[in-house]
Amino acid sequence: MNKAVTHDPEYLAFLQRKVDQARADIAAGRVHRHEEVEAEMDALFTELERQGRRRPA
């Protein structure tokens, strides 16, 4: 990471908020297994491909 970025207090505060939120989500059980995410994305791509085939060119 660029030194200018790592010493920017606003950016460091932003990162800390993100880390804190992620830790709170994990503690609250708001997590998704990798397999669940892959299945959801596969279904989404399949649906988008289906929709794309229905549209006239």
C-alpha positions as CSV (number, residue, x, y, z in Angstrom):
1,M,0.0,0.0,0.0
2,N,1.2,3.5,-0.8
3,K,2.8,5.3,2.2
4,A,0.6,8.3,1.6
5,V,-2.5,6.1,1.9
6,T,-1.4,4.3,5.0
7,H,-0.7,7.6,6.8
8,D,-4.0,9.2,5.8
9,P,-6.1,9.4,9.0
10,E,-9.4,9.6,7.2
11,Y,-8.6,6.5,5.2
12,L,-7.4,4.6,8.3
13,A,-10.6,5.6,10.1
14,F,-12.6,4.4,7.0
15,L,-10.8,1.0,7.1
16,Q,-11.3,0.7,10.8
17,R,-15.0,1.2,10.5
18,K,-15.1,-1.5,7.8
19,V,-13.2,-3.9,10.0
20,D,-15.4,-3.1,13.0
21,Q,-18.6,-3.7,10.9
22,A,-17.2,-7.0,9.5
23,R,-16.3,-8.2,13.0
24,A,-19.8,-7.3,14.3
25,D,-21.4,-9.1,11.4
26,I,-19.4,-12.2,12.1
27,A,-20.2,-12.1,15.8
28,A,-23.9,-11.8,15.0
29,G,-23.8,-14.7,12.7
30,R,-24.3,-12.7,9.5
31,V,-21.9,-14.7,7.4
32,H,-22.1,-16.6,4.1
33,R,-20.2,-19.8,3.3
34,H,-18.2,-19.7,0.0
35,E,-20.4,-22.4,-1.4
36,E,-23.5,-20.4,-0.7
37,V,-22.1,-17.3,-2.5
38,E,-21.0,-19.4,-5.5
39,A,-24.5,-21.0,-5.8
40,E,-26.2,-17.6,-5.6
41,M,-23.9,-16.2,-8.3
42,D,-24.3,-19.2,-10.5
43,A,-28.1,-18.8,-10.3
44,L,-27.8,-15.1,-11.0
45,F,-25.6,-15.6,-14.1
46,T,-28.0,-18.3,-15.4
47,E,-30.9,-16.0,-15.0
48,L,-29.1,-13.1,-16.7
49,E,-28.1,-15.4,-19.6
50,R,-31.7,-16.5,-19.9
51,Q,-33.0,-12.9,-20.0
52,G,-30.4,-12.0,-22.5
53,R,-31.5,-14.7,-24.9
54,R,-35.1,-13.5,-24.8
55,R,-34.2,-9.9,-25.9
56,P,-34.2,-9.2,-29.6
57,A,-30.8,-8.1,-31.0
